[in-house]
Amino acid sequence: FRSGSQSCLPRPLFQEEPRTFSTKKERRGELFRPPPRPPPKSCPPKSRVYLRSSELLKAQLVSFSAGQQTATGTPLHSAAYEPGKASSYFEQAFIKEAEIGAGYFGTVYRVRSKDDHKVYAVKIARERYKGPSDRARKLEEVRKHQFLPPHSNLVRFYNSWEERGRLYQQFELCSQTLQELGEGGDIPQSVVWSYLVDLLQAVQHLHDHDHIHMDIKPENIFIGMDGICKLGDFGLMLDLAAAERTGMEGDPKYLAPEVLQGRYTKACDVFSLGATVLELSCDLDLPRGGDLWHSLRKVGPDPSCTLHLQPELRRVVQLMM
């Protein structure tokens, strides 16, 4: 612009990072819409969009043999399934009753099996395989589910299959997530204690078998039909017995600070569970970053937020974090 003239551009406004904790109750009622995913910077090559291998398109159960890193495919069997039909195995073998979850990973449906007439949860991957290496990476979750011994405090895994280049996983059906339960408001401390005991047993089971969950948060914790709290969603789980020492970071709200230095240990799960219990028992809106994020990890929860808790519960959360 010319020298001496005043710009008509609006002055930018900057908001400071909040310096005090807020509760979810204060934010309840606000309508939140996640931002849309950004468009791709360029069109991906054709080989990444269209599957060329018939192996990747085949409809088959997938499982792993002991000591093997490569999945084995076997034919799908169901009295309601006819391979020659245009509809998929999922559409033929199950009655889709409702969509109960959706996210970046895909969509989860409550379904009823036409074979045993029982209800299950089926998770359908959002994306098709991009190729053999992408398929191998996505089937890692199946391998870990298959070889991890079942436990009453883990969401039960039944089987997995693939069809038309997409992965399907069948689990036990739970009533709701801990995140959904927390949205209802205050939860009695006796219930928090009960759920903490359930989840500690789940974490101990994982750690006893050299697994680290790496993504413990209310969204990945489920209340079973039997009322038992169960840990689920093993998409980021690390297998220490398989020499996995690096992984993907989970939700920053529950992330242990050492993960930022590339240290993945069993203690990371203890911190994440402590942060989850803190959020649940105090109805806190945990920070994703900034000064509060670092303070929470250096000195623990602000005493003003936990004064209403029983001294024992307050101490346990402090030690876990």
VMD Tcl script that draws the C-alpha trace (Angstrom):
set ca {
  {0.00 0.00 0.00}
  {1.06 3.61 -0.32}
  {3.22 5.13 2.38}
  {1.15 6.86 5.07}
  {-2.12 5.18 4.17}
  {-3.90 2.95 6.67}
  {-4.56 -0.68 5.92}
  {-8.18 -1.77 5.92}
  {-7.28 -5.38 6.73}
  {-8.80 -6.74 9.96}
  {-6.47 -7.05 12.92}
  {-5.90 -10.70 13.91}
  {-7.13 -11.78 17.34}
  {-5.16 -14.34 19.36}
  {-6.62 -16.40 22.19}
  {-4.36 -17.54 25.01}
  {-4.16 -21.19 25.99}
  {-6.44 -21.76 29.03}
  {-4.48 -21.84 32.29}
  {-7.09 -23.47 34.51}
  {-8.91 -26.75 34.17}
  {-12.52 -26.76 33.11}
  {-15.12 -29.44 33.55}
  {-17.06 -31.12 30.79}
  {-20.24 -29.85 32.45}
  {-19.18 -26.31 31.55}
  {-18.89 -27.28 27.92}
  {-21.89 -29.56 27.76}
  {-24.53 -28.30 25.40}
  {-22.04 -26.80 22.98}
  {-22.38 -28.33 19.57}
  {-19.07 -29.68 18.35}
  {-18.43 -30.60 14.77}
  {-15.02 -32.00 13.88}
  {-13.33 -30.16 11.01}
  {-13.61 -31.84 7.62}
  {-10.67 -33.89 6.45}
  {-8.39 -31.90 4.15}
  {-8.51 -32.83 0.46}
  {-5.56 -34.84 -0.89}
  {-2.74 -32.70 -2.23}
  {-2.66 -34.73 -5.40}
  {-4.46 -37.66 -6.92}
  {-2.86 -40.90 -5.68}
  {-1.41 -43.19 -8.34}
  {-3.83 -45.62 -9.88}
  {-2.03 -48.61 -8.37}
  {-2.89 -47.30 -4.89}
  {-6.58 -46.88 -5.63}
  {-7.49 -49.98 -7.59}
  {-6.64 -53.43 -6.31}
  {-5.18 -55.61 -9.04}
  {-4.50 -58.83 -7.13}
  {-7.32 -61.35 -6.89}
  {-5.84 -62.43 -3.54}
  {-6.68 -59.04 -2.07}
  {-10.27 -59.22 -3.31}
  {-10.99 -62.78 -2.21}
  {-13.69 -63.43 0.41}
  {-12.07 -65.53 3.16}
  {-11.54 -65.97 6.88}
  {-8.09 -64.78 7.96}
  {-6.05 -66.32 10.77}
  {-2.46 -66.87 11.78}
  {-0.56 -70.03 12.66}
  {1.75 -70.06 15.67}
  {5.12 -68.52 14.83}
  {3.93 -67.23 11.46}
  {3.74 -63.56 10.47}
  {1.70 -64.21 7.32}
  {-2.07 -64.71 7.47}
  {-3.74 -67.82 6.13}
  {-7.03 -67.57 4.28}
  {-9.77 -70.21 4.51}
  {-13.23 -70.32 2.88}
  {-16.14 -68.60 4.60}
  {-18.85 -70.91 5.91}
  {-22.40 -70.02 6.85}
  {-25.75 -71.68 6.18}
  {-26.96 -68.30 4.92}
  {-24.00 -67.63 2.62}
  {-23.94 -68.37 -1.10}
  {-20.59 -67.28 -2.67}
  {-22.11 -66.84 -6.11}
  {-24.46 -64.03 -5.03}
  {-23.67 -60.39 -5.68}
  {-24.21 -59.43 -2.02}
  {-21.31 -59.78 0.41}
  {-20.80 -62.38 3.12}
  {-21.55 -59.71 5.74}
  {-24.86 -58.86 4.08}
  {-25.86 -62.51 3.74}
  {-24.71 -63.93 7.08}
  {-25.79 -61.08 9.40}
  {-28.79 -58.85 10.01}
  {-27.58 -55.29 10.48}
  {-29.55 -53.77 13.36}
  {-27.83 -50.43 14.04}
  {-24.68 -48.39 13.60}
  {-23.10 -48.05 17.05}
  {-19.77 -46.38 16.31}
  {-17.80 -44.65 13.58}
  {-14.45 -42.98 13.22}
  {-11.28 -42.80 11.23}
  {-10.84 -46.60 11.46}
  {-14.26 -47.39 10.01}
  {-17.75 -48.22 11.22}
  {-19.06 -50.58 13.92}
  {-22.49 -52.20 13.62}
  {-24.67 -54.14 16.02}
  {-25.60 -57.25 14.07}
  {-27.46 -60.50 14.58}
  {-25.99 -63.69 13.18}
  {-28.30 -65.72 10.98}
  {-26.49 -68.90 12.12}
  {-26.72 -68.74 15.94}
  {-29.16 -65.76 16.21}
  {-26.84 -64.04 18.72}
  {-25.91 -60.36 18.62}
  {-22.35 -59.17 17.95}
  {-20.40 -56.06 17.05}
  {-18.75 -56.07 13.62}
  {-16.11 -53.49 12.77}
  {-15.72 -52.75 9.05}
  {-12.56 -51.00 7.92}
  {-13.15 -47.63 6.28}
  {-10.48 -48.07 3.63}
  {-9.75 -50.93 1.28}
  {-6.28 -52.42 1.13}
  {-3.88 -50.32 -0.91}
  {-1.71 -53.33 -1.63}
  {-0.05 -56.39 -0.04}
  {2.04 -54.37 2.45}
  {-1.00 -52.34 3.57}
  {-2.96 -55.57 4.05}
  {-0.17 -57.08 6.15}
  {-0.08 -53.98 8.34}
  {-3.84 -53.99 8.94}
  {-3.90 -57.71 9.70}
  {-1.40 -57.19 12.53}
  {-4.32 -56.26 14.78}
  {-5.95 -59.59 13.91}
  {-2.75 -61.49 14.78}
  {-2.49 -59.80 18.18}
  {-6.15 -60.49 18.96}
  {-5.76 -64.13 17.97}
  {-2.73 -64.96 20.12}
  {-3.62 -62.87 23.18}
  {-5.36 -65.24 25.62}
  {-8.97 -64.19 26.35}
  {-9.77 -62.39 29.60}
  {-13.05 -61.31 31.18}
  {-11.88 -57.67 31.20}
  {-10.96 -57.57 27.51}
  {-13.54 -57.24 24.75}
  {-13.82 -60.73 23.29}
  {-12.63 -61.24 19.72}
  {-14.36 -63.94 17.67}
  {-13.00 -63.93 14.14}
  {-11.99 -61.82 11.18}
  {-12.53 -62.03 7.47}
  {-11.80 -60.00 4.38}
  {-13.84 -59.44 1.25}
  {-13.42 -57.16 -1.75}
  {-10.24 -55.76 -0.26}
  {-11.80 -54.74 3.07}
  {-11.20 -56.08 6.59}
  {-14.06 -57.18 8.89}
  {-13.70 -58.04 12.60}
  {-16.32 -59.64 14.85}
  {-16.41 -58.90 18.60}
  {-18.70 -59.34 21.57}
  {-21.37 -56.67 21.80}
  {-21.10 -54.24 24.74}
  {-23.73 -51.85 26.05}
  {-21.77 -48.59 25.78}
  {-18.34 -46.99 26.06}
  {-16.95 -45.28 29.13}
  {-16.95 -42.06 27.13}
  {-20.70 -42.34 26.58}
  {-21.25 -43.12 30.25}
  {-19.22 -40.07 31.29}
  {-21.30 -37.78 29.10}
  {-24.20 -38.36 31.46}
  {-22.54 -36.39 34.27}
  {-21.25 -37.33 37.71}
  {-20.36 -40.98 38.31}
  {-20.35 -42.31 41.92}
  {-16.85 -42.95 43.26}
  {-17.83 -46.51 44.16}
  {-18.46 -47.12 40.45}
  {-15.15 -45.47 39.54}
  {-13.35 -47.78 41.96}
  {-15.09 -50.83 40.50}
  {-14.17 -49.87 36.94}
  {-10.59 -49.10 37.97}
  {-10.21 -52.60 39.43}
  {-11.61 -54.13 36.21}
  {-9.24 -52.10 34.03}
  {-6.19 -52.79 36.19}
  {-6.83 -56.49 35.71}
  {-7.11 -55.96 31.94}
  {-3.84 -54.01 31.86}
  {-2.07 -56.59 34.02}
  {-3.22 -59.34 31.63}
  {-1.80 -57.43 28.66}
  {1.48 -56.67 30.44}
  {1.87 -60.26 31.66}
  {1.84 -61.28 27.98}
  {4.26 -58.50 26.97}
  {1.70 -56.30 25.25}
  {1.29 -52.54 25.64}
  {-2.10 -51.14 24.69}
  {-0.81 -47.60 23.93}
  {-4.29 -46.08 23.47}
  {-6.16 -46.39 26.77}
  {-8.93 -43.77 26.91}
  {-12.68 -43.69 27.66}
  {-13.55 -44.19 23.99}
  {-11.70 -47.55 23.97}
  {-13.20 -48.82 27.24}
  {-16.52 -50.64 27.12}
  {-19.22 -51.66 29.58}
  {-20.18 -55.26 28.88}
  {-23.68 -56.61 28.92}
  {-22.68 -58.24 32.23}
  {-21.77 -54.82 33.71}
  {-18.03 -55.57 33.69}
  {-15.66 -52.89 32.40}
  {-13.62 -54.14 29.44}
  {-10.66 -52.79 27.50}
  {-10.87 -52.93 23.71}
  {-9.56 -51.54 20.42}
  {-6.05 -52.95 20.03}
  {-5.19 -51.08 16.85}
  {-2.09 -49.40 18.37}
  {-1.05 -52.26 20.68}
  {2.64 -53.16 20.76}
  {3.88 -56.75 21.10}
  {7.14 -56.64 23.05}
  {7.65 -60.38 22.56}
  {7.77 -59.72 18.80}
  {10.49 -57.09 19.38}
  {8.16 -54.15 18.67}
  {9.74 -51.15 20.37}
  {8.20 -48.28 18.43}
  {4.63 -47.44 17.57}
  {2.09 -44.75 16.84}
  {1.11 -42.15 19.40}
  {-2.36 -42.38 20.88}
  {-4.70 -39.56 21.91}
  {-2.57 -36.68 23.31}
  {-5.06 -36.07 26.15}
  {-4.05 -39.41 27.71}
  {-0.50 -39.72 26.39}
  {2.37 -40.43 28.78}
  {5.16 -37.81 28.44}
  {7.92 -40.36 27.77}
  {6.24 -41.36 24.50}
  {7.35 -38.01 23.06}
  {10.97 -39.17 23.62}
  {10.27 -42.45 21.84}
  {10.15 -44.55 25.04}
  {7.36 -47.11 24.85}
  {7.02 -49.05 28.13}
  {4.30 -50.67 30.18}
  {4.29 -47.55 32.38}
  {2.69 -45.66 29.47}
  {-0.51 -47.65 29.97}
  {-0.49 -46.91 33.72}
  {-0.33 -43.17 33.05}
  {-3.10 -43.30 30.42}
  {-5.36 -45.26 32.76}
  {-4.66 -42.76 35.54}
  {-5.60 -39.87 33.24}
  {-8.77 -41.73 32.26}
  {-9.79 -42.24 35.89}
  {-9.03 -38.57 36.64}
  {-11.30 -37.46 33.80}
  {-14.04 -39.87 34.82}
  {-14.02 -39.10 38.55}
  {-13.67 -35.30 38.24}
  {-15.58 -34.72 34.97}
  {-12.49 -32.88 33.71}
  {-11.92 -31.64 30.20}
  {-8.31 -32.79 29.83}
  {-5.97 -30.55 27.80}
  {-4.49 -31.66 24.48}
  {-1.42 -29.46 24.85}
  {-0.03 -26.25 26.31}
  {1.03 -25.36 29.85}
  {-1.75 -27.36 31.51}
  {-0.75 -30.47 29.55}
  {2.85 -30.24 30.81}
  {1.84 -29.33 34.36}
  {-0.45 -32.35 34.59}
  {2.53 -34.57 33.74}
  {5.12 -32.84 35.91}
  {3.22 -32.36 39.17}
  {0.04 -34.38 38.68}
  {-3.59 -33.28 39.00}
  {-4.38 -29.87 40.48}
  {-5.49 -30.48 44.11}
  {-8.40 -28.06 43.64}
  {-9.87 -30.47 41.07}
  {-9.61 -33.57 43.26}
  {-10.61 -32.27 46.72}
  {-13.97 -34.01 46.51}
  {-12.39 -37.42 45.93}
  {-11.78 -39.99 48.63}
  {-8.17 -39.66 49.84}
  {-7.35 -43.19 48.68}
  {-8.65 -42.60 45.16}
  {-6.89 -39.24 44.94}
  {-3.61 -40.89 46.03}
  {-3.94 -43.75 43.52}
  {-4.55 -41.36 40.60}
  {-1.61 -39.20 41.70}
  {0.70 -42.23 41.79}
  {-0.47 -43.53 38.41}
  {0.22 -40.16 36.78}
}
mol new
graphics top color blue
foreach p $ca { graphics top sphere $p radius 0.5 }
foreach p [lrange $ca 0 end-1] q [lrange $ca 1 end] { graphics top cylinder $p $q radius 0.2 }
display resetview
